[in-house]
Amino acid sequence: MITVYDYPMAALVDQSDIELILVGDSLGMVIHGCDGTVHVTLEDMLYHLKLVRRGAPNTFIVGDMPFMSYQACRETEAIHNAGILMKNGADCVKWKEIYMQQKGAAAVVKAGIPVMGHIGLTSTDRCIFWRI
């Protein structure tokens, strides 16, 4: 997996053996110059997701769920916002602290949306995949 935010890099990755692209909320720091990821909106994610999908039509793309796109009303808000990411090019959605958001993740998976859960930064950074 590699994190990508734009069309030219996505096009290069699409021609490689890399299997997954993450359009991550880290774009807040890397592209937008913010001091963290909290400022990244769903609209920011959609903009970059669309660019990456155009550049990498044959690569599996994971769209990051930005801060407060699933925390307030875990079930309905999570399903709605994950669906928007899927409609705009994601093959799967990802969010942080999956162990704290199990009800929301289960609701999204039940709605037919694949979820990749990031359990948080640790010394051995790990991810969990949730499937139907």
Legacy VTK file of the C-alpha trace (Angstrom):
# vtk DataFile Version 3.0
C-alpha trace
ASCII
DATASET POLYDATA
POINTS 132 float
0.000 0.000 0.000
1.075 3.543 -0.708
-0.556 6.840 0.202
-1.375 9.024 -2.791
-3.188 12.359 -3.082
-3.164 13.328 -6.777
-3.644 12.207 -10.371
-0.005 12.035 -11.588
1.200 9.866 -8.706
-1.919 7.678 -8.924
-1.254 7.099 -12.643
2.286 5.958 -11.852
1.086 3.647 -9.101
-1.586 2.193 -11.394
1.211 1.041 -13.728
3.146 -0.597 -10.886
2.743 -3.791 -8.860
1.420 -1.872 -5.845
-1.939 -3.385 -4.872
-3.527 -0.682 -2.697
-3.652 3.087 -2.622
-4.687 4.957 0.511
-6.090 8.429 0.048
-5.293 9.432 3.597
-6.338 12.315 5.785
-2.609 12.947 6.145
-3.176 15.145 3.081
-4.000 17.832 5.619
-0.333 18.012 6.566
1.352 16.830 3.361
-0.693 18.804 0.810
-2.674 21.480 2.680
0.042 22.513 5.139
-2.054 22.011 8.286
-0.510 21.001 11.583
-2.571 17.789 11.769
-5.435 15.828 10.277
-8.292 17.331 12.315
-8.838 20.128 9.761
-9.439 17.728 6.851
-13.080 17.688 5.740
-15.085 15.083 3.876
-15.069 17.469 0.906
-11.244 17.556 0.990
-11.169 13.773 0.959
-13.637 13.608 -1.943
-11.592 16.029 -4.037
-8.409 14.006 -3.655
-10.207 10.660 -3.948
-11.627 11.673 -7.330
-8.174 12.710 -8.581
-6.643 9.431 -7.464
-9.463 7.320 -8.936
-9.029 9.034 -12.324
-5.313 8.288 -12.242
-5.613 4.726 -10.949
-8.735 3.114 -12.400
-7.296 -0.393 -11.938
-5.974 -0.132 -8.381
-7.875 -0.852 -5.160
-8.375 2.484 -3.381
-8.971 2.967 0.328
-10.618 6.266 1.286
-9.857 7.599 4.752
-12.823 8.724 6.861
-11.784 12.144 8.179
-12.217 13.368 11.736
-15.884 13.783 12.769
-17.228 12.005 9.679
-18.321 9.034 11.803
-17.931 9.887 15.503
-21.078 11.936 16.249
-23.777 9.456 15.186
-21.844 6.300 14.588
-24.376 4.233 12.685
-26.249 6.650 10.403
-23.501 9.229 9.894
-20.872 6.550 9.318
-23.001 4.761 6.714
-23.882 8.006 4.946
-20.325 9.351 4.767
-18.769 5.985 3.901
-21.311 5.704 1.087
-20.290 9.107 -0.250
-16.639 8.004 -0.324
-17.609 4.802 -2.137
-19.688 6.712 -4.711
-16.679 8.906 -5.426
-14.117 6.206 -6.081
-13.209 4.335 -2.897
-13.281 0.540 -2.916
-13.097 0.480 0.875
-13.158 3.010 3.712
-10.718 3.334 6.597
-10.978 4.939 9.978
-8.936 5.221 13.117
-9.603 3.752 16.540
-11.706 0.937 15.147
-11.749 -0.781 18.526
-13.642 2.226 19.917
-16.025 2.395 16.946
-17.192 -1.207 16.623
-20.932 -0.413 16.357
-20.351 2.104 13.589
-18.027 -0.213 11.694
-20.487 -3.099 12.020
-23.314 -0.903 10.695
-21.226 0.198 7.716
-20.209 -3.373 6.909
-23.834 -4.509 7.247
-24.747 -1.796 4.711
-22.375 -3.467 2.249
-19.392 -1.145 2.565
-15.982 -2.740 3.239
-14.161 -1.204 6.208
-10.461 -1.170 6.961
-9.923 -0.329 10.588
-6.737 1.280 11.779
-6.202 0.526 15.445
-3.982 3.566 15.926
-0.308 4.295 15.670
1.750 1.844 17.647
5.327 0.632 17.514
4.041 -2.035 15.091
1.445 -0.105 13.083
-1.428 -2.545 12.356
-4.677 -2.584 10.415
-7.770 -4.786 10.658
-10.033 -5.531 7.676
-13.779 -5.925 8.276
-15.724 -7.781 5.610
-19.291 -8.868 5.189
LINES 1 133
132 0 1 2 3 4 5 6 7 8 9 10 11 12 13 14 15 16 17 18 19 20 21 22 23 24 25 26 27 28 29 30 31 32 33 34 35 36 37 38 39 40 41 42 43 44 45 46 47 48 49 50 51 52 53 54 55 56 57 58 59 60 61 62 63 64 65 66 67 68 69 70 71 72 73 74 75 76 77 78 79 80 81 82 83 84 85 86 87 88 89 90 91 92 93 94 95 96 97 98 99 100 101 102 103 104 105 106 107 108 109 110 111 112 113 114 115 116 117 118 119 120 121 122 123 124 125 126 127 128 129 130 131
